[in-house]
């Protein structure tokens, strides 16, 4: 047992093994703090940027969600399962008013058989770097995937808007652009 004293009086005592462990811990900690020099942190932690690209929610034939329109601007989308209309709205951060509205009746694009009496649509947004540019129009950073569950058909849509969209004082209205359609299954499921 190791005892520590000051002026002959006993202050406290430790078993020898605990003293060695304490000295070792202090040495390791001090080495970590001072071995890198000049105030740098002793350990480098891997930083992984996390970015939420959007969210969606659907109920009773309606779907709503958010998607990235531009690098630092989200848009709100709404799909009306009763009418088949997909609408995308974006708010201007400067004026705090809606600055853009894109819409399309996507149900018409599916060319569903008359046998499909109650179509069931699902919508989700994804990120796409569409590079083609037409004059001063640019593509949105997100695309909108629509699936009709009975037919197994899918379609993809995107928005095109002017580069100076945020500087406009009036709302910009345009149609969503249909990019492509595809059949996900070869057999139609009866409704």
Secondary structure, DSSP 8 states (H G I E B T S, - for coil): -EEEEETTEEEEEE-HHHHHHHHHHHHHHHHHHHHS-TT--SS-----------EEEEETTEEEEEEEEETTEEEEEEEETTTTEEEEEEE-TTT-SEEEEEEEEGGGGG---TT-SS--EEEEEEE------BTTEEEEEEEEEEEETTTTEEEEEEEEEETTGGG-SS-EEEE-EEEEEEES-SS----
